[in-house]
Amino acid sequence: MSDTHAHSVRYVRQAMLPQAEPPATESGAIKWLRENLFSGVLNTTLTIIGLLIVYWLVTAAWPWLSHSVWNANSLAECRQIIRETWGEGATGACWAVIRERWTQFVFGFYPNHLYWRPILAFVLLFGALAPVLFTGLPRGLLWLTALFPFLAVWLLWGGSVWGPVATLLGFGVGWLAFSGLSRFSNTVALLGGIVLALLYWLFLSGSVADLLQGILPLALEGVQSDKFGGFVLSIVIGVSAISLSLPLGIVLALGRQSDMFLVKSLSVCFIEFIRGVPLITLLFTASLLLNYFLPPGSNFDIILRVIIM
């Protein structure tokens, strides 16, 4: 419409009206409730029944929770405090054991004066994960990610620092072998790097660690695996198992799609075995039966058994 016509017709608005707010029943929480919980007779009935069940559970559990006791020296004393406070027949939770055993729930039987080591390892874990999860961080932090497994093992189990360093050198040996053999073919270079790294770890790693320890003694107090427990043990097993299973799972997935019969068969058999066997069976095997398949006198770390299984 031209400006002349707009000025000649007085009822034509020149400015747009501001956008009006939608009705209360068509937006926000009211709309969500109406569409998801009260959209029909059946949904309304189920919602009311669900609310009644929740109300019954809350009213049944609230007295037990509200009568809880956090300070008591025994279960008998805890129950006596509840009776004296709330009357005969009253029940309540006895949380005193949580307060008393809190450090054991977190650290297991880890020595008290060494708690700083798992705490430091836990803090470093976030630093190691940060450059992997957040691409905006400096890429140089990936060095911390690569070094964290060796540093965490040293902090948690203690012993000479040169043990993890000597293990880390094995990757350097493999890389040097790969670089030296890559002029022949990538396959030869890869196999040569893996073989030389394995030979180093089997025959030279311990000697190198002892040599370095003799030159520059640097060690922490050792802690046996049977001292681990609680949250620390869960984190150690969980992080280790996830970190190792992810690349293994990718390799198995690729192997299952391979055209090579042997590779495909082995991958499928391994995957179906893990899927079909209950987890408790694998843990039981790792804890009790694995030693029967090892040479006499073998001392296979209990945590390492569980991680492998």
Phi, psi and omega in degrees: 000134182287161179296324180297315180292324180295324179283334181280335180255109191285337184275358178278119180283136180269336181248145179286142175291143176296148182295128182280150177290141178293157178302151183300329181280354182247016179205163173071205185294326182296318179295317181297316179297317182293321183280330187256331184245336184228041183277351180192180182296316182295311180297321178296317179297314179296322178296316180295317178297317179298318178296322178294320179295316178298317179298318180295318180294318181294315180293331178283324184271336186298315178301320180296322179285318183289338179267013185293153181237132181253344183236104177199151181267349180200168178294321179297317179295323178299313180294326178294319178297320180295317180295317181292329183274318189246358177098166179296142180086352180286146177238157179193165180278140177255095183267006184299327180295328177292316178296321183288324186251022185300313180296328178289324176296327183273313188249355184069227179258022178300138182305136185301319185284359180246014180301333182297335183289308175295329177295315178296319178298322179294320178294317179295333177300318178294322176296326178286327180280335187303309181292341177280323184273332185238107184289345181284347181283158179302137182292342178296339178291346177297338175298322176296322178298318181289325183273345186301315181304319181289320179293321180294319178300317180295319181292318186283314183265342179074205183086193182290138177291340184283346174297305175297325179296316179296323176296319179296326179297335178300324177293325176295321177297315178298320180293318178298319178295319178297317181294321181288329183264355185294342179288343177276297175192157181294325180295313178297319180296318180294312179297318179297319178296317180295315182296313181294322177296317178297318178297321178297313182295326183283323191243337187243337187302312180297319180294320178296318179297317179296320179298313180294323178295324177292325180285313183223089181295123179209108186211157173250160178299130182287147178230125180286155182295334180287354176272347180284151177182176175062217184296322180299314180297319179298318180293317181299310181292317182296310181296317181295314182295318180293317182296323181276328184283333181298305177296325177296319178296321178295317179298317180294323178296319177292321179295325179293334179267002183289153175276350179279123187300314184295314180297316180295319182294315179297319180295315180295317180298317180296314181298313182291328177295313180294323180290326187272334183271130178300146182299322182297328177294317179295319179294320178296319178296317180296323185281321191242322191264340186297326181297334180292339181264001181257159179300152179303139180086358180290138179240091183266120184305133185296321179291320178296324177300313183294319180298317181295317182289000000 
